Amino acid sequence: MKYLIAIFFIASVGSIFTGYVMDFQNSEKLIGFGVAGLFFIVFPLFSYYRWKDKDVKDYMLTKEKLDKMREREGDKR
């Protein structure tokens, strides 16, 4: 999966770079396809790859976690 993400990333950045450097009729389309590829293909794939085995509850701020943080803060003073 990470190789697929890397390939799409390199292709998108390459498309953007080529669109800026080369001066021909469809250079704006290359830049647009590169940006669209980053936002619609690379970023969702990367997000899925990084979060697929994680539990969302570990990252949510709940009352119990706030109380634990306050207790730890009180111990340091």
N, CA, C and O atoms as a printed pandas DataFrame, in Angstrom:
     atom_number atom_name residue_name chain_id  residue_number  x_coord  y_coord  z_coord
0              1         N          MET        A               1    0.820   -1.181    0.000
1              2        CA          MET        A               1    0.000    0.000    0.000
2              3         C          MET        A               1    0.875    1.259    0.000
3              4         O          MET        A               1    0.574    2.228   -0.697
4              5         N          LYS        A               2    1.957    1.240    0.784
5              6        CA          LYS        A               2    2.772    2.448    0.854
6              7         C          LYS        A               2    3.492    2.708   -0.458
7              8         O          LYS        A               2    3.790    3.858   -0.781
8              9         N          TYR        A               3    3.777    1.657   -1.219
9             10        CA          TYR        A               3    4.400    1.859   -2.528
10            11         C          TYR        A               3    3.418    2.473   -3.517
11            12         O          TYR        A               3    3.796    3.303   -4.344
12            13         N          LEU        A               4    2.165    2.065   -3.428
13            14        CA          LEU        A               4    1.117    2.645   -4.274
14            15         C          LEU        A               4    0.936    4.133   -3.953
15            16         O          LEU        A               4    0.804    4.958   -4.857
16            17         N          ILE        A               5    0.932    4.463   -2.675
17            18        CA          ILE        A               5    0.814    5.856   -2.258
18            19         C          ILE        A               5    2.014    6.654   -2.751
19            20         O          ILE        A               5    1.860    7.781   -3.221
20            21         N          ALA        A               6    3.198    6.079   -2.646
21            22        CA          ALA        A               6    4.407    6.772   -3.106
22            23         C          ALA        A               6    4.371    7.000   -4.614
23            24         O          ALA        A               6    4.772    8.062   -5.091
24            25         N          ILE        A               7    3.899    6.018   -5.359
25            26        CA          ILE        A               7    3.812    6.172   -6.818
26            27         C          ILE        A               7    2.831    7.277   -7.189
27            28         O          ILE        A               7    3.133    8.117   -8.037
28            29         N          PHE        A               8    1.655    7.281   -6.558
29            30        CA          PHE        A               8    0.678    8.333   -6.846
30            31         C          PHE        A               8    1.195    9.707   -6.430
31            32         O          PHE        A               8    0.952   10.698   -7.118
32            33         N          PHE        A               9    1.906    9.765   -5.307
33            34        CA          PHE        A               9    2.464   11.035   -4.849
34            35         C          PHE        A               9    3.496   11.570   -5.832
35            36         O          PHE        A               9    3.469   12.746   -6.196
36            37         N          ILE        A              10    4.403   10.702   -6.257
37            38        CA          ILE        A              10    5.434   11.127   -7.211
38            39         C          ILE        A              10    4.806   11.542   -8.538
39            40         O          ILE        A              10    5.235   12.520   -9.150
40            41         N          ALA        A              11    3.792   10.804   -8.983
41            42        CA          ALA        A              11    3.111   11.154  -10.234
42            43         C          ALA        A              11    2.411   12.504  -10.122
43            44         O          ALA        A              11    2.459   13.306  -11.054
44            45         N          SER        A              12    1.760   12.761   -8.988
45            46        CA          SER        A              12    1.054   14.029   -8.812
46            47         C          SER        A              12    2.022   15.199   -8.728
47            48         O          SER        A              12    1.816   16.224   -9.378
48            49         N          VAL        A              13    3.073   15.053   -7.934
49            50        CA          VAL        A              13    4.065   16.128   -7.815
50            51         C          VAL        A              13    4.789   16.326   -9.144
51            52         O          VAL        A              13    5.087   17.457   -9.529
52            53         N          GLY        A              14    5.069   15.238   -9.836
53            54        CA          GLY        A              14    5.687   15.347  -11.149
54            55         C          GLY        A              14    4.802   16.064  -12.145
55            56         O          GLY        A              14    5.283   16.853  -12.958
56            57         N          SER        A              15    3.512   15.793  -12.083
57            58        CA          SER        A              15    2.567   16.470  -12.969
58            59         C          SER        A              15    2.508   17.965  -12.667
59            60         O          SER        A              15    2.477   18.784  -13.585
60            61         N          ILE        A              16    2.493   18.315  -11.406
61            62        CA          ILE        A              16    2.474   19.734  -11.023
62            63         C          ILE        A              16    3.757   20.413  -11.470
63            64         O          ILE        A              16    3.716   21.495  -12.056
64            65         N          PHE        A              17    4.887   19.791  -11.202
65            66        CA          PHE        A              17    6.179   20.353  -11.575
66            67         C          PHE        A              17    6.297   20.507  -13.092
67            68         O          PHE        A              17    6.757   21.541  -13.578
68            69         N          THR        A              18    5.883   19.481  -13.839
69            70        CA          THR        A              18    5.932   19.545  -15.301
70            71         C          THR        A              18    5.035   20.654  -15.828
71            72         O          THR        A              18    5.401   21.347  -16.777
72            73         N          GLY        A              19    3.880   20.828  -15.231
73            74        CA          GLY        A              19    2.971   21.890  -15.654
74            75         C          GLY        A              19    3.560   23.272  -15.439
75            76         O          GLY        A              19    3.334   24.176  -16.244
76            77         N          TYR        A              20    4.310   23.444  -14.364
77            78        CA          TYR        A              20    4.941   24.741  -14.117
78            79         C          TYR        A              20    6.158   24.987  -15.008
79            80         O          TYR        A              20    6.361   26.102  -15.487
80            81         N          VAL        A              21    6.959   23.958  -15.229
81            82        CA          VAL        A              21    8.205   24.131  -15.969
82            83         C          VAL        A              21    7.964   24.210  -17.477
83            84         O          VAL        A              21    8.478   25.102  -18.153
84            85         N          MET        A              22    7.184   23.274  -17.989
85            86        CA          MET        A              22    6.922   23.240  -19.426
86            87         C          MET        A              22    5.898   24.309  -19.786
87            88         O          MET        A              22    4.972   24.583  -19.022
88            89         N          ASP        A              23    6.075   24.896  -20.939
89            90        CA          ASP        A              23    5.135   25.932  -21.375
90            91         C          ASP        A              23    4.483   25.477  -22.672
91            92         O          ASP        A              23    4.985   25.736  -23.766
92            93         N          PHE        A              24    3.347   24.791  -22.524
93            94        CA          PHE        A              24    2.587   24.370  -23.697
94            95         C          PHE        A              24    1.104   24.554  -23.400
95            96         O          PHE        A              24    0.735   25.021  -22.323
96            97         N          GLN        A              25    0.270   24.191  -24.342
97            98        CA          GLN        A              25   -1.147   24.529  -24.280
98            99         C          GLN        A              25   -1.871   23.929  -23.068
99           100         O          GLN        A              25   -2.733   24.595  -22.495
100          101         N          ASN        A              26   -1.558   22.727  -22.670
101          102        CA          ASN        A              26   -2.286   22.047  -21.593
102          103         C          ASN        A              26   -1.519   22.010  -20.273
103          104         O          ASN        A              26   -1.740   21.110  -19.463
104          105         N          SER        A              27   -0.636   22.954  -20.044
105          106        CA          SER        A              27    0.140   22.925  -18.801
106          107         C          SER        A              27   -0.738   23.183  -17.577
107          108         O          SER        A              27   -0.472   22.640  -16.504
108          109         N          GLU        A              28   -1.773   23.998  -17.722
109          110        CA          GLU        A              28   -2.681   24.240  -16.592
110          111         C          GLU        A              28   -3.448   22.982  -16.222
111          112         O          GLU        A              28   -3.746   22.760  -15.048
112          113         N          LYS        A              29   -3.769   22.161  -17.209
113          114        CA          LYS        A              29   -4.472   20.906  -16.930
114          115         C          LYS        A              29   -3.570   19.939  -16.170
115          116         O          LYS        A              29   -4.036   19.219  -15.287
116          117         N          LEU        A              30   -2.296   19.919  -16.504
117          118        CA          LEU        A              30   -1.367   19.066  -15.766
118          119         C          LEU        A              30   -1.294   19.473  -14.305
119          120         O          LEU        A              30   -1.299   18.622  -13.415
120          121         N          ILE        A              31   -1.225   20.769  -14.060
121          122        CA          ILE        A              31   -1.196   21.262  -12.678
122          123         C          ILE        A              31   -2.487   20.882  -11.965
123          124         O          ILE        A              31   -2.451   20.439  -10.818
124          125         N          GLY        A              32   -3.607   21.046  -12.620
125          126        CA          GLY        A              32   -4.905   20.704  -12.031
126          127         C          GLY        A              32   -5.044   19.225  -11.733
127          128         O          GLY        A              32   -5.535   18.846  -10.670
128          129         N          PHE        A              33   -4.614   18.384  -12.669
129          130        CA          PHE        A              33   -4.672   16.946  -12.426
130          131         C          PHE        A              33   -3.744   16.537  -11.289
131          132         O          PHE        A              33   -4.068   15.635  -10.517
132          133         N          GLY        A              34   -2.602   17.189  -11.183
133          134        CA          GLY        A              34   -1.685   16.886  -10.088
134          135         C          GLY        A              34   -2.271   17.245   -8.736
135          136         O          GLY        A              34   -2.174   16.468   -7.786
136          137         N          VAL        A              35   -2.881   18.420   -8.645
137          138        CA          VAL        A              35   -3.498   18.844   -7.382
138          139         C          VAL        A              35   -4.692   17.958   -7.045
139          140         O          VAL        A              35   -4.865   17.562   -5.893
140          141         N          ALA        A              36   -5.512   17.647   -8.040
141          142        CA          ALA        A              36   -6.666   16.772   -7.811
142          143         C          ALA        A              36   -6.207   15.381   -7.379
143          144         O          ALA        A              36   -6.821   14.765   -6.508
144          145         N          GLY        A              37   -5.137   14.892   -7.982
145          146        CA          GLY        A              37   -4.602   13.594   -7.581
146          147         C          GLY        A              37   -4.129   13.584   -6.144
147          148         O          GLY        A              37   -4.330   12.608   -5.422
148          149         N          LEU        A              38   -3.495   14.678   -5.727
149          150        CA          LEU        A              38   -3.053   14.761   -4.330
150          151         C          LEU        A              38   -4.237   14.742   -3.368
151          152         O          LEU        A              38   -4.215   14.022   -2.370
152          153         N          PHE        A              39   -5.266   15.526   -3.664
153          154        CA          PHE        A              39   -6.366   15.669   -2.717
154          155         C          PHE        A              39   -7.395   14.556   -2.787
155          156         O          PHE        A              39   -8.029   14.252   -1.777
156          157         N          PHE        A              40   -7.580   13.941   -3.943
157          158        CA          PHE        A              40   -8.614   12.922   -4.074
158          159         C          PHE        A              40   -8.087   11.495   -4.084
159          160         O          PHE        A              40   -8.865   10.557   -3.909
160          161         N          ILE        A              41   -6.792   11.307   -4.282
161          162        CA          ILE        A              41   -6.241    9.954   -4.313
162          163         C          ILE        A              41   -5.200    9.762   -3.218
163          164         O          ILE        A              41   -5.324    8.848   -2.402
164          165         N          VAL        A              42   -4.175   10.613   -3.190
165          166        CA          VAL        A              42   -3.048   10.402   -2.276
166          167         C          VAL        A              42   -3.458   10.624   -0.824
167          168         O          VAL        A              42   -3.192    9.772    0.023
168          169         N          PHE        A              43   -4.090   11.734   -0.525
169          170        CA          PHE        A              43   -4.433   12.011    0.873
170          171         C          PHE        A              43   -5.416   10.993    1.454
171          172         O          PHE        A              43   -5.184   10.527    2.570
172          173         N          PRO        A              44   -6.512   10.614    0.757
173          174        CA          PRO        A              44   -7.380    9.579    1.349
174          175         C          PRO        A              44   -6.691    8.231    1.521
175          176         O          PRO        A              44   -6.900    7.559    2.531
176          177         N          LEU        A              45   -5.867    7.821    0.547
177          178        CA          LEU        A              45   -5.152    6.563    0.699
178          179         C          LEU        A              45   -4.176    6.612    1.866
179          180         O          LEU        A              45   -4.066    5.651    2.627
180          181         N          PHE        A              46   -3.467    7.728    2.011
181          182        CA          PHE        A              46   -2.539    7.881    3.124
182          183         C          PHE        A              46   -3.279    7.861    4.460
183          184         O          PHE        A              46   -2.835    7.210    5.406
184          185         N          SER        A              47   -4.395    8.564    4.540
185          186        CA          SER        A              47   -5.169    8.581    5.789
186          187         C          SER        A              47   -5.673    7.194    6.150
187          188         O          SER        A              47   -5.602    6.786    7.309
188          189         N          TYR        A              48   -6.179    6.471    5.167
189          190        CA          TYR        A              48   -6.648    5.115    5.428
190          191         C          TYR        A              48   -5.497    4.221    5.881
191          192         O          TYR        A              48   -5.640    3.454    6.834
192          193         N          TYR        A              49   -4.369    4.319    5.207
193          194        CA          TYR        A              49   -3.212    3.479    5.531
194          195         C          TYR        A              49   -2.718    3.733    6.955
195          196         O          TYR        A              49   -2.355    2.789    7.656
196          197         N          ARG        A              50   -2.699    4.984    7.388
197          198        CA          ARG        A              50   -2.181    5.313    8.714
198          199         C          ARG        A              50   -3.174    5.016    9.833
199          200         O          ARG        A              50   -2.749    4.772   10.963
200          201         N          TRP        A              51   -4.490    5.026    9.561
201          202        CA          TRP        A              51   -5.493    4.880   10.612
202          203         C          TRP        A              51   -6.218    3.551   10.603
203          204         O          TRP        A              51   -7.129    3.372   11.411
204          205         N          LYS        A              52   -5.870    2.601    9.734
205          206        CA          LYS        A              52   -6.677    1.402    9.575
206          207         C          LYS        A              52   -6.692    0.499   10.811
207          208         O          LYS        A              52   -7.698   -0.176   11.033
208          209         N          ASP        A              53   -5.662    0.450   11.606
209          210        CA          ASP        A              53   -5.638   -0.417   12.785
210          211         C          ASP        A              53   -5.726    0.349   14.101
211          212         O          ASP        A              53   -5.406   -0.194   15.159
212          213         N          LYS        A              54   -6.148    1.577   14.041
213          214        CA          LYS        A              54   -6.221    2.401   15.250
214          215         C          LYS        A              54   -7.661    2.441   15.766
215          216         O          LYS        A              54   -8.617    2.292   15.005
216          217         N          ASP        A              55   -7.788    2.643   17.069
217          218        CA          ASP        A              55   -9.098    2.807   17.684
218          219         C          ASP        A              55   -9.342    4.298   17.907
219          220         O          ASP        A              55   -8.536    4.976   18.544
220          221         N          VAL        A              56  -10.435    4.791   17.390
221          222        CA          VAL        A              56  -10.733    6.221   17.461
222          223         C          VAL        A              56  -10.944    6.660   18.908
223          224         O          VAL        A              56  -10.663    7.808   19.253
224          225         N          LYS        A              57  -11.428    5.773   19.742
225          226        CA          LYS        A              57  -11.680    6.132   21.141
226          227         C          LYS        A              57  -10.406    6.512   21.886
227          228         O          LYS        A              57  -10.461    7.252   22.868
228          229         N          ASP        A              58   -9.266    6.015   21.431
229          230        CA          ASP        A              58   -8.003    6.370   22.072
230          231         C          ASP        A              58   -7.645    7.836   21.858
231          232         O          ASP        A              58   -6.875    8.404   22.633
232          233         N          TYR        A              59   -8.190    8.447   20.825
233          234        CA          TYR        A              59   -7.842    9.820   20.485
234          235         C          TYR        A              59   -8.945   10.826   20.821
235          236         O          TYR        A              59   -8.797   12.017   20.548
236          237         N          MET        A              60  -10.034   10.363   21.404
237          238        CA          MET        A              60  -11.134   11.263   21.759
238          239         C          MET        A              60  -10.916   11.810   23.166
239          240         O          MET        A              60  -10.430   11.107   24.052
240          241         N          LEU        A              61  -11.280   13.060   23.350
241          242        CA          LEU        A              61  -11.148   13.704   24.647
242          243         C          LEU        A              61  -12.452   13.521   25.416
243          244         O          LEU        A              61  -13.472   14.112   25.062
244          245         N          THR        A              62  -12.423   12.715   26.452
245          246        CA          THR        A              62  -13.607   12.435   27.259
246          247         C          THR        A              62  -13.414   13.023   28.656
247          248         O          THR        A              62  -12.331   13.490   29.010
248          249         N          LYS        A              63  -14.487   12.987   29.433
249          250        CA          LYS        A              63  -14.417   13.517   30.798
250          251         C          LYS        A              63  -13.410   12.751   31.645
251          252         O          LYS        A              63  -12.694   13.350   32.447
252          253         N          GLU        A              64  -13.348   11.441   31.477
253          254        CA          GLU        A              64  -12.403   10.633   32.248
254          255         C          GLU        A              64  -10.956   11.005   31.922
255          256         O          GLU        A              64  -10.117   11.092   32.819
256          257         N          LYS        A              65  -10.671   11.220   30.656
257          258        CA          LYS        A              65   -9.311   11.591   30.267
258          259         C          LYS        A              65   -8.961   12.992   30.754
259          260         O          LYS        A              65   -7.816   13.252   31.124
260          261         N          LEU        A              66   -9.937   13.895   30.756
261          262        CA          LEU        A              66   -9.700   15.233   31.299
262          263         C          LEU        A              66   -9.383   15.156   32.785
263          264         O          LEU        A              66   -8.482   15.840   33.271
264          265         N          ASP        A              67  -10.127   14.319   33.507
265          266        CA          ASP        A              67   -9.875   14.164   34.941
266          267         C          ASP        A              67   -8.471   13.589   35.198
267          268         O          ASP        A              67   -7.787   14.026   36.123
268          269         N          LYS        A              68   -8.041   12.610   34.383
269          270        CA          LYS        A              68   -6.701   12.044   34.525
270          271         C          LYS        A              68   -5.632   13.095   34.245
271          272         O          LYS        A              68   -4.606   13.139   34.924
272          273         N          MET        A              69   -5.871   13.934   33.250
273          274        CA          MET        A              69   -4.905   14.989   32.927
274          275         C          MET        A              69   -4.811   15.995   34.065
275          276         O          MET        A              69   -3.720   16.458   34.398
276          277         N          ARG        A              70   -5.941   16.331   34.660
277          278        CA          ARG        A              70   -5.931   17.282   35.777
278          279         C          ARG        A              70   -5.234   16.695   36.987
279          280         O          ARG        A              70   -4.529   17.411   37.698
280          281         N          GLU        A              71   -5.417   15.392   37.239
281          282        CA          GLU        A              71   -4.736   14.740   38.360
282          283         C          GLU        A              71   -3.225   14.751   38.152
283          284         O          GLU        A              71   -2.472   15.027   39.086
284          285         N          ARG        A              72   -2.776   14.451   36.931
285          286        CA          ARG        A              72   -1.346   14.459   36.634
286          287         C          ARG        A              72   -0.758   15.860   36.732
287          288         O          ARG        A              72    0.382   16.033   37.165
288          289         N          GLU        A              73   -1.535   16.853   36.332
289          290        CA          GLU        A              73   -1.061   18.230   36.406
290          291         C          GLU        A              73   -0.922   18.663   37.859
291          292         O          GLU        A              73   -0.004   19.408   38.203
292          293         N          GLY        A              74   -1.824   18.202   38.705
293          294        CA          GLY        A              74   -1.744   18.526   40.124
294          295         C          GLY        A              74   -0.553   17.887   40.800
295          296         O          GLY        A              74   -0.010   18.451   41.750
296          297         N          ASP        A              75   -0.128   16.715   40.331
297          298        CA          ASP        A              75    1.010   16.017   40.923
298          299         C          ASP        A              75    2.323   16.741   40.632
299          300         O          ASP        A              75    3.250   16.674   41.440
300          301         N          LYS        A              76    2.418   17.415   39.519
301          302        CA          LYS        A              76    3.659   18.063   39.121
302          303         C          LYS        A              76    3.935   19.351   39.895
303          304         O          LYS        A              76    5.082   19.789   39.991
304          305         N          ARG        A              77    2.899   19.946   40.435
305          306        CA          ARG        A              77    3.074   21.241   41.119
306          307         C          ARG        A              77    3.489   21.087   42.515
307          308         O          ARG        A              77    3.676   22.080   43.218
